[in-house]
Each structure stands twice: as C-alpha cells, then as structure tokens.
Amino acid sequence: MIKMIIDDFKVPIIKKGVSSVSSLKNEFINKKIILFGVPGAFTPTCSEKHLPGYIKLFNSFINKKIDGIYCLSVNDEHVMKSWLLSYTNGEIINGIADGNAEITKYFDLLSDKTKNYMGFRCRRFAMIIENNMIINKFIENDGEYRVSSAEYILEQIR
C-alpha cells in the first residue's frame, strides 16, 4: 500500500544536533529517504543495533541514491537530540521527535508498552519514501528485529 505523507505533521526534526519544528511534507519533498522507527531512544535493541546499523551503513545508502536517513521515536526533542549525539557520527542521522505519537498513530504503529512501564511507543519499522510517497514499508512483529534493520533495508533498495 502506498500512502502519502500529509503536510499537517509539524514535529521537531533534529539535524546535526539542531532541532526545529518542521513539516514532514516539506522535509521529504523531492527526496528519496529512509524513515525508520524505534520504540525508544536509549533502549537496548534501539541503541545497540538499530541506530548503530544505520550509522555504519550510511555511506552505502548514499551510494544507492538515498538523500537522507531519519529516525522516528515517541520521545521529546531533547531526548532524541541527546541520543543521536551520544554516538560517534550520530549527527548524520536525522531525528524525528514524535513526542505526541501523532505520526505513529497515523501509520497505525502505536504499541502498548505499559506492562513494561514504558507507556505507548512506536512499533519498530522502516520505510523507503520517495517524494512523500511510501514506496515500501517493513514492520517488525513484536520482539523482533530483522526487516527494519539497516542491512535488510539496504538490500531492498533498487
């Protein structure tokens, strides 16, 4: 299913350690990007595998004509900024602070983590988006980390 990113999502976007509220539609227009989502900044799989994979393979994505990589989490902009900057080269990944889970709800990716005292979070996913159109999306089953990994997504780019 191809779905358009709509322009009324204005959220903090972190680029190179600087946060500003921007429209996703304006941010993604005329670009081919990877958008991946994580349950939470500073959480184990997100911090040890998911984000580091995209940092490590960043140049491989650029070589495949990807204009940018964006990481979305249901965290505030301060947490997202700190998380990205806690990595060597973390500033090459752009952060989307979906603190109110508006984007997460729009894509029906809300996950109830209340039994683990984490509230409501985003399911782990990755999307290939071109000029505001989702070309392909990959949503993980609960507790899994495979189809949204940088390695897997890199193989999917044509």
N, CA, C and O atoms as a GROMACS GRO file, in nm:
protein
  632
    1MET      N    1   0.084  -0.118   0.000
    1MET     CA    2   0.000   0.000   0.000
    1MET      C    3   0.089   0.124   0.000
    1MET      O    4   0.179   0.137   0.083
    2ILE      N    5   0.063   0.213  -0.092
    2ILE     CA    6   0.138   0.338  -0.097
    2ILE      C    7   0.052   0.446  -0.034
    2ILE      O    8  -0.066   0.460  -0.066
    3LYS      N    9   0.112   0.521   0.056
    3LYS     CA   10   0.039   0.623   0.131
    3LYS      C   11   0.121   0.751   0.130
    3LYS      O   12   0.243   0.747   0.144
    4MET      N   13   0.054   0.862   0.113
    4MET     CA   14   0.124   0.990   0.109
    4MET      C   15   0.147   1.044   0.250
    4MET      O   16   0.061   1.032   0.338
    5ILE      N   17   0.263   1.102   0.269
    5ILE     CA   18   0.289   1.176   0.393
    5ILE      C   19   0.209   1.306   0.383
    5ILE      O   20   0.224   1.380   0.286
    6ILE      N   21   0.126   1.334   0.481
    6ILE     CA   22   0.045   1.455   0.472
    6ILE      C   23   0.116   1.571   0.541
    6ILE      O   24   0.197   1.551   0.632
    7ASP      N   25   0.085   1.691   0.496
    7ASP     CA   26   0.165   1.806   0.536
    7ASP      C   27   0.130   1.867   0.671
    7ASP      O   28   0.197   1.961   0.715
    8ASP      N   29   0.029   1.817   0.739
    8ASP     CA   30  -0.006   1.881   0.864
    8ASP      C   31   0.070   1.827   0.984
    8ASP      O   32   0.041   1.864   1.098
    9PHE      N   33   0.168   1.740   0.960
    9PHE     CA   34   0.253   1.694   1.070
    9PHE      C   35   0.369   1.789   1.087
    9PHE      O   36   0.463   1.789   1.007
   10LYS      N   37   0.362   1.868   1.189
   10LYS     CA   38   0.471   1.958   1.222
   10LYS      C   39   0.531   1.907   1.352
   10LYS      O   40   0.466   1.908   1.457
   11VAL      N   41   0.654   1.862   1.344
   11VAL     CA   42   0.721   1.799   1.459
   11VAL      C   43   0.866   1.847   1.466
   11VAL      O   44   0.921   1.895   1.367
   12PRO      N   45   0.927   1.834   1.584
   12PRO     CA   46   1.069   1.866   1.592
   12PRO      C   47   1.153   1.767   1.510
   12PRO      O   48   1.142   1.646   1.525
   13ILE      N   49   1.234   1.823   1.424
   13ILE     CA   50   1.328   1.743   1.344
   13ILE      C   51   1.468   1.788   1.384
   13ILE      O   52   1.499   1.906   1.384
   14ILE      N   53   1.551   1.690   1.419
   14ILE     CA   54   1.686   1.719   1.466
   14ILE      C   55   1.784   1.689   1.353
   14ILE      O   56   1.791   1.576   1.303
   15LYS      N   57   1.860   1.791   1.314
   15LYS     CA   58   1.962   1.776   1.210
   15LYS      C   59   2.093   1.830   1.264
   15LYS      O   60   2.103   1.946   1.304
   16LYS      N   61   2.193   1.744   1.265
   16LYS     CA   62   2.327   1.783   1.312
   16LYS      C   63   2.322   1.850   1.450
   16LYS      O   64   2.395   1.946   1.476
   17GLY      N   65   2.236   1.799   1.537
   17GLY     CA   66   2.228   1.848   1.674
   17GLY      C   67   2.142   1.970   1.694
   17GLY      O   68   2.134   2.023   1.805
   18VAL      N   69   2.075   2.016   1.588
   18VAL     CA   70   1.988   2.134   1.598
   18VAL      C   71   1.844   2.091   1.571
   18VAL      O   72   1.816   2.024   1.472
   19SER      N   73   1.756   2.130   1.661
   19SER     CA   74   1.616   2.093   1.650
   19SER      C   75   1.532   2.212   1.604
   19SER      O   76   1.548   2.324   1.652
   20SER      N   77   1.442   2.185   1.508
   20SER     CA   78   1.346   2.288   1.469
   20SER      C   79   1.216   2.218   1.428
   20SER      O   80   1.218   2.108   1.372
   21VAL      N   81   1.105   2.284   1.456
   21VAL     CA   82   0.976   2.229   1.420
   21VAL      C   83   0.954   2.252   1.271
   21VAL      O   84   0.961   2.365   1.222
   22SER      N   85   0.928   2.144   1.200
   22SER     CA   86   0.914   2.149   1.054
   22SER      C   87   0.803   2.058   1.008
   22SER      O   88   0.760   1.968   1.080
   23SER      N   89   0.756   2.082   0.888
   23SER     CA   90   0.655   1.999   0.823
   23SER      C   91   0.723   1.879   0.758
   23SER      O   92   0.821   1.895   0.686
   24LEU      N   93   0.672   1.759   0.785
   24LEU     CA   94   0.729   1.640   0.721
   24LEU      C   95   0.716   1.646   0.570
   24LEU      O   96   0.808   1.607   0.498
   25LYS      N   97   0.603   1.697   0.522
   25LYS     CA   98   0.585   1.705   0.377
   25LYS      C   99   0.694   1.791   0.315
   25LYS      O  100   0.753   1.754   0.214
   26ASN      N  101   0.720   1.906   0.375
   26ASN     CA  102   0.826   1.993   0.322
   26ASN      C  103   0.964   1.929   0.337
   26ASN      O  104   1.051   1.948   0.252
   27GLU      N  105   0.983   1.856   0.445
   27GLU     CA  106   1.112   1.792   0.471
   27GLU      C  107   1.144   1.682   0.369
   27GLU      O  108   1.259   1.666   0.329
   28PHE      N  109   1.042   1.607   0.328
   28PHE     CA  110   1.064   1.491   0.242
   28PHE      C  111   1.043   1.519   0.093
   28PHE      O  112   1.071   1.432   0.010
   29ILE      N  113   0.995   1.638   0.058
   29ILE     CA  114   0.964   1.666  -0.082
   29ILE      C  115   1.090   1.658  -0.170
   29ILE      O  116   1.196   1.706  -0.133
   30ASN      N  117   1.073   1.595  -0.285
   30ASN     CA  118   1.180   1.579  -0.385
   30ASN      C  119   1.303   1.506  -0.331
   30ASN      O  120   1.414   1.530  -0.376
   31LYS      N  121   1.282   1.416  -0.233
   31LYS     CA  122   1.392   1.338  -0.177
   31LYS      C  123   1.353   1.190  -0.173
   31LYS      O  124   1.235   1.155  -0.165
   32LYS      N  125   1.454   1.107  -0.179
   32LYS     CA  126   1.437   0.964  -0.154
   32LYS      C  127   1.506   0.937  -0.021
   32LYS      O  128   1.627   0.954  -0.008
   33ILE      N  129   1.426   0.896   0.077
   33ILE     CA  130   1.479   0.884   0.213
   33ILE      C  131   1.441   0.750   0.275
   33ILE      O  132   1.352   0.679   0.227
   34ILE      N  133   1.511   0.718   0.382
   34ILE     CA  134   1.476   0.606   0.468
   34ILE      C  135   1.422   0.666   0.597
   34ILE      O  136   1.485   0.753   0.657
   35LEU      N  137   1.306   0.618   0.639
   35LEU     CA  138   1.250   0.655   0.769
   35LEU      C  139   1.240   0.526   0.848
   35LEU      O  140   1.172   0.432   0.808
   36PHE      N  141   1.308   0.523   0.963
   36PHE     CA  142   1.292   0.406   1.048
   36PHE      C  143   1.247   0.451   1.186
   36PHE      O  144   1.281   0.560   1.233
   37GLY      N  145   1.168   0.366   1.250
   37GLY     CA  146   1.112   0.399   1.379
   37GLY      C  147   1.155   0.299   1.484
   37GLY      O  148   1.171   0.180   1.457
   38VAL      N  149   1.173   0.350   1.603
   38VAL     CA  150   1.218   0.268   1.716
   38VAL      C  151   1.124   0.289   1.835
   38VAL      O  152   1.062   0.395   1.847
   39PRO      N  153   1.114   0.190   1.924
   39PRO     CA  154   1.030   0.206   2.043
   39PRO      C  155   1.079   0.316   2.137
   39PRO      O  156   0.998   0.381   2.203
   40GLY      N  157   1.210   0.337   2.144
   40GLY     CA  158   1.256   0.442   2.234
   40GLY      C  159   1.405   0.466   2.228
   40GLY      O  160   1.485   0.373   2.216
   41ALA      N  161   1.441   0.593   2.236
   41ALA     CA  162   1.582   0.630   2.246
   41ALA      C  163   1.639   0.570   2.375
   41ALA      O  164   1.569   0.560   2.476
   42PHE      N  165   1.763   0.532   2.371
   42PHE     CA  166   1.836   0.476   2.484
   42PHE      C  167   1.785   0.339   2.531
   42PHE      O  168   1.826   0.291   2.637
   43THR      N  169   1.697   0.274   2.454
   43THR     CA  170   1.652   0.140   2.490
   43THR      C  171   1.748   0.039   2.424
   43THR      O  172   1.813   0.071   2.325
   44PRO      N  173   1.756  -0.083   2.479
   44PRO     CA  174   1.863  -0.176   2.438
   44PRO      C  175   1.877  -0.205   2.288
   44PRO      O  176   1.981  -0.174   2.230
   45THR      N  177   1.777  -0.264   2.225
   45THR     CA  178   1.792  -0.300   2.083
   45THR      C  179   1.808  -0.177   1.996
   45THR      O  180   1.885  -0.177   1.901
   46CYS      N  181   1.735  -0.072   2.028
   46CYS     CA  182   1.743   0.052   1.951
   46CYS      C  183   1.885   0.110   1.957
   46CYS      O  184   1.938   0.157   1.857
   47SER      N  185   1.944   0.106   2.076
   47SER     CA  186   2.075   0.168   2.098
   47SER      C  187   2.192   0.080   2.059
   47SER      O  188   2.298   0.130   2.020
   48GLU      N  189   2.175  -0.051   2.070
   48GLU     CA  190   2.286  -0.142   2.043
   48GLU      C  191   2.289  -0.192   1.899
   48GLU      O  192   2.395  -0.230   1.850
   49LYS      N  193   2.172  -0.193   1.831
   49LYS     CA  194   2.167  -0.249   1.696
   49LYS      C  195   2.106  -0.155   1.592
   49LYS      O  196   2.167  -0.128   1.489
   50HIS      N  197   1.984  -0.105   1.621
   50HIS     CA  198   1.907  -0.037   1.517
   50HIS      C  199   1.976   0.091   1.469
   50HIS      O  200   2.015   0.100   1.352
   51LEU      N  201   1.991   0.189   1.556
   51LEU     CA  202   2.056   0.314   1.516
   51LEU      C  203   2.201   0.292   1.472
   51LEU      O  204   2.240   0.347   1.368
   52PRO      N  205   2.282   0.215   1.544
   52PRO     CA  206   2.420   0.195   1.501
   52PRO      C  207   2.432   0.133   1.361
   52PRO      O  208   2.526   0.162   1.287
   53GLY      N  209   2.335   0.048   1.324
   53GLY     CA  210   2.337  -0.012   1.190
   53GLY      C  211   2.323   0.092   1.081
   53GLY      O  212   2.391   0.086   0.979
   54TYR      N  213   2.233   0.189   1.102
   54TYR     CA  214   2.213   0.294   1.002
   54TYR      C  215   2.333   0.390   0.997
   54TYR      O  216   2.368   0.440   0.890
   55ILE      N  217   2.394   0.414   1.111
   55ILE     CA  218   2.514   0.498   1.112
   55ILE      C  219   2.626   0.428   1.034
   55ILE      O  220   2.692   0.489   0.951
   56LYS      N  221   2.645   0.301   1.063
   56LYS     CA  222   2.752   0.223   1.000
   56LYS      C  223   2.735   0.215   0.848
   56LYS      O  224   2.833   0.225   0.774
   57LEU      N  225   2.612   0.197   0.802
   57LEU     CA  226   2.586   0.178   0.659
   57LEU      C  227   2.544   0.307   0.588
   57LEU      O  228   2.501   0.302   0.472
   58PHE      N  229   2.556   0.420   0.654
   58PHE     CA  230   2.511   0.548   0.598
   58PHE      C  231   2.566   0.570   0.457
   58PHE      O  232   2.489   0.599   0.366
   59ASN      N  233   2.695   0.556   0.438
   59ASN     CA  234   2.755   0.582   0.306
   59ASN      C  235   2.705   0.484   0.201
   59ASN      O  236   2.695   0.520   0.083
   60SER      N  237   2.675   0.362   0.241
   60SER     CA  238   2.620   0.264   0.146
   60SER      C  239   2.482   0.308   0.099
   60SER      O  240   2.447   0.290  -0.018
   61PHE      N  241   2.402   0.366   0.188
   61PHE     CA  242   2.272   0.420   0.148
   61PHE      C  243   2.289   0.539   0.054
   61PHE      O  244   2.219   0.549  -0.047
   62ILE      N  245   2.382   0.627   0.085
   62ILE     CA  246   2.407   0.744   0.000
   62ILE      C  247   2.451   0.698  -0.139
   62ILE      O  248   2.411   0.757  -0.240
   63ASN      N  249   2.532   0.593  -0.145
   63ASN     CA  250   2.577   0.538  -0.274
   63ASN      C  251   2.462   0.480  -0.354
   63ASN      O  252   2.473   0.465  -0.476
   64LYS      N  253   2.352   0.446  -0.288
   64LYS     CA  254   2.232   0.395  -0.356
   64LYS      C  255   2.131   0.507  -0.380
   64LYS      O  256   2.012   0.483  -0.400
   65LYS      N  257   2.180   0.630  -0.379
   65LYS     CA  258   2.099   0.750  -0.410
   65LYS      C  259   1.992   0.781  -0.307
   65LYS      O  260   1.886   0.834  -0.342
   66ILE      N  261   2.018   0.748  -0.181
   66ILE     CA  262   1.930   0.789  -0.071
   66ILE      C  263   1.976   0.927  -0.026
   66ILE      O  264   2.095   0.948  -0.001
   67ASP      N  265   1.884   1.021  -0.014
   67ASP     CA  266   1.917   1.159   0.022
   67ASP      C  267   1.932   1.182   0.171
   67ASP      O  268   1.997   1.279   0.212
   68GLY      N  269   1.874   1.095   0.253
   68GLY     CA  270   1.884   1.112   0.397
   68GLY      C  271   1.820   0.998   0.471
   68GLY      O  272   1.736   0.926   0.417
   69ILE      N  273   1.860   0.983   0.597
   69ILE     CA  274   1.804   0.880   0.683
   69ILE      C  275   1.746   0.949   0.806
   69ILE      O  276   1.812   1.033   0.868
   70TYR      N  277   1.623   0.914   0.840
   70TYR     CA  278   1.550   0.974   0.951
   70TYR      C  279   1.508   0.866   1.050
   70TYR      O  280   1.459   0.760   1.010
   71CYS      N  281   1.527   0.893   1.177
   71CYS     CA  282   1.487   0.802   1.284
   71CYS      C  283   1.375   0.867   1.364
   71CYS      O  284   1.391   0.978   1.415
   72LEU      N  285   1.262   0.798   1.375
   72LEU     CA  286   1.146   0.847   1.448
   72LEU      C  287   1.130   0.769   1.578
   72LEU      O  288   1.147   0.647   1.581
   73SER      N  289   1.098   0.841   1.684
   73SER     CA  290   1.067   0.778   1.812
   73SER      C  291   0.966   0.863   1.886
   73SER      O  292   0.960   0.984   1.869
   74VAL      N  293   0.886   0.797   1.970
   74VAL     CA  294   0.791   0.868   2.056
   74VAL      C  295   0.870   0.915   2.179
   74VAL      O  296   0.853   0.864   2.290
   75ASN      N  297   0.956   1.012   2.156
   75ASN     CA  298   1.036   1.078   2.259
   75ASN      C  299   1.033   1.227   2.230
   75ASN      O  300   1.000   1.269   2.119
   76ASP      N  301   1.067   1.307   2.329
   76ASP     CA  302   1.074   1.451   2.306
   76ASP      C  303   1.204   1.486   2.232
   76ASP      O  304   1.295   1.404   2.222
   77GLU      N  305   1.209   1.609   2.182
   77GLU     CA  306   1.324   1.650   2.101
   77GLU      C  307   1.455   1.651   2.180
   77GLU      O  308   1.561   1.628   2.123
   78HIS      N  309   1.449   1.676   2.310
   78HIS     CA  310   1.571   1.680   2.391
   78HIS      C  311   1.632   1.541   2.406
   78HIS      O  312   1.753   1.524   2.398
   79VAL      N  313   1.546   1.443   2.427
   79VAL     CA  314   1.593   1.304   2.438
   79VAL      C  315   1.648   1.257   2.304
   79VAL      O  316   1.755   1.197   2.298
   80MET      N  317   1.575   1.284   2.196
   80MET     CA  318   1.620   1.242   2.063
   80MET      C  319   1.756   1.305   2.028
   80MET      O  320   1.846   1.238   1.979
   81LYS      N  321   1.768   1.433   2.054
   81LYS     CA  322   1.893   1.504   2.025
   81LYS      C  323   2.009   1.443   2.106
   81LYS      O  324   2.115   1.416   2.050
   82SER      N  325   1.989   1.422   2.234
   82SER     CA  326   2.093   1.364   2.320
   82SER      C  327   2.130   1.224   2.274
   82SER      O  328   2.248   1.187   2.273
   83TRP      N  329   2.030   1.147   2.236
   83TRP     CA  330   2.055   1.009   2.191
   83TRP      C  331   2.139   1.008   2.064
   83TRP      O  332   2.239   0.937   2.056
   84LEU      N  333   2.099   1.087   1.964
   84LEU     CA  334   2.173   1.091   1.838
   84LEU      C  335   2.317   1.138   1.861
   84LEU      O  336   2.411   1.081   1.805
   85LEU      N  337   2.333   1.241   1.943
   85LEU     CA  338   2.466   1.296   1.965
   85LEU      C  339   2.553   1.211   2.057
   85LEU      O  340   2.672   1.238   2.073
   86SER      N  341   2.494   1.108   2.118
   86SER     CA  342   2.573   1.020   2.204
   86SER      C  343   2.656   0.920   2.123
   86SER      O  344   2.737   0.847   2.179
   87TYR      N  345   2.637   0.917   1.992
   87TYR     CA  346   2.710   0.827   1.904
   87TYR      C  347   2.814   0.904   1.823
   87TYR      O  348   2.790   1.018   1.782
   88THR      N  349   2.928   0.842   1.801
   88THR     CA  350   3.023   0.896   1.705
   88THR      C  351   2.953   0.892   1.570
   88THR      O  352   2.904   0.787   1.529
   89ASN      N  353   2.948   1.003   1.501
   89ASN     CA  354   2.880   1.019   1.371
   89ASN      C  355   2.728   1.011   1.380
   89ASN      O  356   2.661   1.000   1.277
   90GLY      N  357   2.671   1.015   1.499
   90GLY     CA  358   2.526   1.010   1.513
   90GLY      C  359   2.454   1.126   1.448
   90GLY      O  360   2.335   1.116   1.416
   91GLU      N  361   2.525   1.237   1.428
   91GLU     CA  362   2.462   1.355   1.367
   91GLU      C  363   2.429   1.335   1.219
   91GLU      O  364   2.358   1.417   1.162
   92ILE      N  365   2.478   1.228   1.156
   92ILE     CA  366   2.444   1.203   1.015
   92ILE      C  367   2.303   1.149   1.000
   92ILE      O  368   2.246   1.153   0.891
   93ILE      N  369   2.246   1.099   1.109
   93ILE     CA  370   2.106   1.053   1.108
   93ILE      C  371   2.020   1.166   1.160
   93ILE      O  372   2.051   1.227   1.263
   94ASN      N  373   1.911   1.196   1.089
   94ASN     CA  374   1.817   1.299   1.132
   94ASN      C  375   1.714   1.238   1.225
   94ASN      O  376   1.666   1.127   1.201
   95GLY      N  377   1.680   1.308   1.331
   95GLY     CA  378   1.583   1.259   1.427
   95GLY      C  379   1.447   1.324   1.409
   95GLY      O  380   1.438   1.442   1.377
   96ILE      N  381   1.343   1.247   1.430
   96ILE     CA  382   1.206   1.299   1.432
   96ILE      C  383   1.149   1.268   1.569
   96ILE      O  384   1.130   1.152   1.605
   97ALA      N  385   1.122   1.372   1.645
   97ALA     CA  386   1.070   1.358   1.781
   97ALA      C  387   0.917   1.360   1.776
   97ALA      O  388   0.854   1.466   1.779
   98ASP      N  389   0.859   1.242   1.768
   98ASP     CA  390   0.713   1.225   1.761
   98ASP      C  391   0.658   1.212   1.902
   98ASP      O  392   0.590   1.115   1.936
   99GLY      N  393   0.688   1.312   1.985
   99GLY     CA  394   0.654   1.309   2.127
   99GLY      C  395   0.508   1.285   2.157
   99GLY      O  396   0.476   1.223   2.259
  100ASN      N  397   0.418   1.332   2.073
  100ASN     CA  398   0.274   1.313   2.094
  100ASN      C  399   0.222   1.191   2.018
  100ASN      O  400   0.101   1.164   2.020
  101ALA      N  401   0.309   1.117   1.953
  101ALA     CA  402   0.276   0.995   1.878
  101ALA      C  403   0.178   1.020   1.763
  101ALA      O  404   0.106   0.928   1.722
  102GLU      N  405   0.173   1.141   1.712
  102GLU     CA  406   0.079   1.171   1.604
  102GLU      C  407   0.112   1.095   1.476
  102GLU      O  408   0.023   1.039   1.412
  103ILE      N  409   0.238   1.092   1.439
  103ILE     CA  410   0.279   1.021   1.317
  103ILE      C  411   0.264   0.871   1.340
  103ILE      O  412   0.217   0.799   1.252
  104THR      N  413   0.304   0.826   1.456
  104THR     CA  414   0.294   0.685   1.493
  104THR      C  415   0.149   0.638   1.483
  104THR      O  416   0.123   0.530   1.429
  105LYS      N  417   0.055   0.715   1.534
  105LYS     CA  418  -0.087   0.680   1.527
  105LYS      C  419  -0.136   0.683   1.383
  105LYS      O  420  -0.212   0.595   1.342
  106TYR      N  421  -0.094   0.783   1.306
  106TYR     CA  422  -0.137   0.797   1.167
  106TYR      C  423  -0.102   0.671   1.087
  106TYR      O  424  -0.182   0.625   1.006
  107PHE      N  425   0.017   0.616   1.110
  107PHE     CA  426   0.059   0.496   1.039
  107PHE      C  427   0.018   0.367   1.110
  107PHE      O  428   0.060   0.258   1.070
  108ASP      N  429  -0.065   0.379   1.214
  108ASP     CA  430  -0.115   0.264   1.289
  108ASP      C  431   0.000   0.178   1.343
  108ASP      O  432   0.000   0.056   1.330
  109LEU      N  433   0.099   0.246   1.403
  109LEU     CA  434   0.217   0.178   1.456
  109LEU      C  435   0.231   0.193   1.607
  109LEU      O  436   0.338   0.168   1.663
  110LEU      N  437   0.123   0.234   1.674
  110LEU     CA  438   0.127   0.253   1.818
  110LEU      C  439   0.132   0.117   1.889
  110LEU      O  440   0.056   0.026   1.856
  111SER      N  441   0.222   0.106   1.986
  111SER     CA  442   0.241  -0.018   2.060
  111SER      C  443   0.226   0.011   2.210
  111SER      O  444   0.287   0.104   2.263
  112ASP      N  445   0.145  -0.069   2.276
  112ASP     CA  446   0.121  -0.053   2.418
  112ASP      C  447   0.231  -0.124   2.497
  112ASP      O  448   0.236  -0.247   2.501
  113LYS      N  449   0.318  -0.046   2.558
  113LYS     CA  450   0.430  -0.099   2.638
  113LYS      C  451   0.408  -0.071   2.787
  113LYS      O  452   0.503  -0.071   2.865
  114THR      N  453   0.283  -0.048   2.825
  114THR     CA  454   0.255  -0.010   2.964
  114THR      C  455   0.290  -0.121   3.063
  114THR      O  456   0.324  -0.092   3.178
  115LYS      N  457   0.282  -0.246   3.022
  115LYS     CA  458   0.318  -0.355   3.116
  115LYS      C  459   0.466  -0.350   3.153
  115LYS      O  460   0.506  -0.405   3.255
  116ASN      N  461   0.546  -0.285   3.070
  116ASN     CA  462   0.690  -0.267   3.098
  116ASN      C  463   0.720  -0.126   3.148
  116ASN      O  464   0.836  -0.084   3.154
  117TYR      N  465   0.616  -0.052   3.184
  117TYR     CA  466   0.629   0.084   3.237
  117TYR      C  467   0.693   0.180   3.136
  117TYR      O  468   0.768   0.270   3.174
  118MET      N  469   0.662   0.160   3.008
  118MET     CA  470   0.719   0.245   2.903
  118MET      C  471   0.612   0.326   2.830
  118MET      O  472   0.643   0.400   2.737
  119GLY      N  473   0.486   0.314   2.871
  119GLY     CA  474   0.379   0.389   2.806
  119GLY      C  475   0.349   0.335   2.667
  119GLY      O  476   0.363   0.216   2.641
  120PHE      N  477   0.309   0.426   2.580
  120PHE     CA  478   0.278   0.390   2.442
  120PHE      C  479   0.394   0.433   2.355
  120PHE      O  480   0.440   0.547   2.364
  121ARG      N  481   0.441   0.344   2.272
  121ARG     CA  482   0.559   0.368   2.189
  121ARG      C  483   0.529   0.333   2.044
  121ARG      O  484   0.419   0.290   2.010
  122CYS      N  485   0.627   0.353   1.962
  122CYS     CA  486   0.619   0.319   1.821
  122CYS      C  487   0.666   0.176   1.800
  122CYS      O  488   0.764   0.133   1.861
  123ARG      N  489   0.598   0.103   1.714
  123ARG     CA  490   0.649  -0.029   1.674
  123ARG      C  491   0.775  -0.007   1.591
  123ARG      O  492   0.792   0.098   1.528
  124ARG      N  493   0.862  -0.104   1.590
  124ARG     CA  494   0.985  -0.096   1.512
  124ARG      C  495   0.950  -0.113   1.364
  124ARG      O  496   0.881  -0.208   1.326
  125PHE      N  497   0.997  -0.020   1.279
  125PHE     CA  498   0.964  -0.024   1.136
  125PHE      C  499   1.072   0.047   1.055
  125PHE      O  500   1.161   0.112   1.110
  126ALA      N  501   1.062   0.031   0.924
  126ALA     CA  502   1.142   0.110   0.830
  126ALA      C  503   1.058   0.131   0.705
  126ALA      O  504   0.979   0.044   0.666
  127MET      N  505   1.077   0.246   0.641
  127MET     CA  506   1.006   0.279   0.517
  127MET      C  507   1.106   0.340   0.419
  127MET      O  508   1.199   0.410   0.457
  128ILE      N  509   1.083   0.310   0.292
  128ILE     CA  510   1.154   0.379   0.185
  128ILE      C  511   1.052   0.477   0.128
  128ILE      O  512   0.946   0.437   0.081
  129ILE      N  513   1.085   0.605   0.132
  129ILE     CA  514   0.992   0.710   0.091
  129ILE      C  515   1.057   0.792  -0.020
  129ILE      O  516   1.172   0.834  -0.009
  130GLU      N  517   0.982   0.813  -0.127
  130GLU     CA  518   1.031   0.893  -0.238
  130GLU      C  519   0.931   1.003  -0.269
  130GLU      O  520   0.815   0.975  -0.302
  131ASN      N  521   0.975   1.128  -0.259
  131ASN     CA  522   0.890   1.244  -0.286
  131ASN      C  523   0.756   1.234  -0.212
  131ASN      O  524   0.650   1.253  -0.272
  132ASN      N  525   0.763   1.203  -0.083
  132ASN     CA  526   0.646   1.195   0.005
  132ASN      C  527   0.556   1.074  -0.019
  132ASN      O  528   0.447   1.066   0.038
  133MET      N  529   0.600   0.981  -0.100
  133MET     CA  530   0.522   0.858  -0.122
  133MET      C  531   0.598   0.740  -0.061
  133MET      O  532   0.718   0.724  -0.085
  134ILE      N  533   0.528   0.660   0.015
  134ILE     CA  534   0.591   0.541   0.072
  134ILE      C  535   0.600   0.436  -0.039
  134ILE      O  536   0.499   0.389  -0.090
  135ILE      N  537   0.722   0.402  -0.074
  135ILE     CA  538   0.747   0.303  -0.179
  135ILE      C  539   0.738   0.162  -0.120
  135ILE      O  540   0.684   0.071  -0.183
  136ASN      N  541   0.790   0.147   0.000
  136ASN     CA  542   0.786   0.017   0.066
  136ASN      C  543   0.793   0.038   0.216
  136ASN      O  544   0.858   0.131   0.264
  137LYS      N  545   0.726  -0.048   0.291
  137LYS     CA  546   0.735  -0.039   0.437
  137LYS      C  547   0.754  -0.177   0.495
  137LYS      O  548   0.706  -0.277   0.443
  138PHE      N  549   0.826  -0.180   0.605
  138PHE     CA  550   0.864  -0.304   0.670
  138PHE      C  551   0.837  -0.286   0.820
  138PHE      O  552   0.900  -0.203   0.886
  139ILE      N  553   0.743  -0.364   0.872
  139ILE     CA  554   0.703  -0.351   1.012
  139ILE      C  555   0.738  -0.480   1.084
  139ILE      O  556   0.703  -0.589   1.040
  140GLU      N  557   0.809  -0.466   1.194
  140GLU     CA  558   0.851  -0.581   1.272
  140GLU      C  559   0.735  -0.637   1.354
  140GLU      O  560   0.647  -0.563   1.398
  141ASN      N  561   0.737  -0.767   1.374
  141ASN     CA  562   0.649  -0.829   1.473
  141ASN      C  563   0.704  -0.793   1.610
  141ASN      O  564   0.823  -0.764   1.623
  142ASP      N  565   0.619  -0.795   1.711
  142ASP     CA  566   0.663  -0.763   1.847
  142ASP      C  567   0.784  -0.846   1.886
  142ASP      O  568   0.786  -0.968   1.865
  143GLY      N  569   0.882  -0.782   1.944
  143GLY     CA  570   1.001  -0.850   1.994
  143GLY      C  571   1.103  -0.888   1.889
  143GLY      O  572   1.204  -0.950   1.921
  144GLU      N  573   1.077  -0.853   1.763
  144GLU     CA  574   1.171  -0.890   1.656
  144GLU      C  575   1.250  -0.770   1.608
  144GLU      O  576   1.210  -0.655   1.623
  145TYR      N  577   1.364  -0.801   1.549
  145TYR     CA  578   1.449  -0.701   1.485
  145TYR      C  579   1.513  -0.768   1.364
  145TYR      O  580   1.616  -0.835   1.376
  146ARG      N  581   1.451  -0.750   1.249
  146ARG     CA  582   1.503  -0.811   1.127
  146ARG      C  583   1.473  -0.725   1.005
  146ARG      O  584   1.565  -0.673   0.941
  147VAL      N  585   1.344  -0.709   0.972
  147VAL     CA  586   1.306  -0.644   0.847
  147VAL      C  587   1.322  -0.492   0.848
  147VAL      O  588   1.311  -0.427   0.744
  148SER      N  589   1.347  -0.434   0.965
  148SER     CA  590   1.370  -0.290   0.971
  148SER      C  591   1.518  -0.257   0.991
  148SER      O  592   1.555  -0.140   1.004
  149SER      N  593   1.602  -0.359   0.993
  149SER     CA  594   1.745  -0.336   1.013
  149SER      C  595   1.806  -0.267   0.892
  149SER      O  596   1.756  -0.280   0.780
  150ALA      N  597   1.911  -0.195   0.914
  150ALA     CA  598   1.980  -0.124   0.806
  150ALA      C  599   2.027  -0.223   0.699
  150ALA      O  600   2.017  -0.195   0.580
  151GLU      N  601   2.077  -0.337   0.741
  151GLU     CA  602   2.127  -0.436   0.646
  151GLU      C  603   2.016  -0.485   0.554
  151GLU      O  604   2.034  -0.496   0.433
  152TYR      N  605   1.900  -0.515   0.613
  152TYR     CA  606   1.787  -0.564   0.534
  152TYR      C  607   1.735  -0.455   0.440
  152TYR      O  608   1.710  -0.482   0.322
  153ILE      N  609   1.719  -0.335   0.489
  153ILE     CA  610   1.665  -0.225   0.408
  153ILE      C  611   1.760  -0.192   0.292
  153ILE      O  612   1.715  -0.164   0.181
  154LEU      N  613   1.888  -0.194   0.318
  154LEU     CA  614   1.986  -0.167   0.212
  154LEU      C  615   1.968  -0.265   0.096
  154LEU      O  616   1.980  -0.227  -0.021
  155GLU      N  617   1.938  -0.391   0.127
  155GLU     CA  618   1.916  -0.493   0.023
  155GLU      C  619   1.788  -0.467  -0.056
  155GLU      O  620   1.776  -0.513  -0.170
  156GLN      N  621   1.693  -0.395   0.001
  156GLN     CA  622   1.563  -0.371  -0.064
  156GLN      C  623   1.564  -0.255  -0.162
  156GLN      O  624   1.471  -0.240  -0.241
  157ILE      N  625   1.666  -0.172  -0.157
  157ILE     CA  626   1.670  -0.052  -0.242
  157ILE      C  627   1.711  -0.088  -0.382
  157ILE      O  628   1.813  -0.153  -0.405
  158ARG      N  629   1.630  -0.046  -0.475
  158ARG     CA  630   1.654  -0.076  -0.618
  158ARG      C  631   1.712   0.044  -0.687
  158ARG      O  632   1.740   0.040  -0.806
   0.00000   0.00000   0.00000
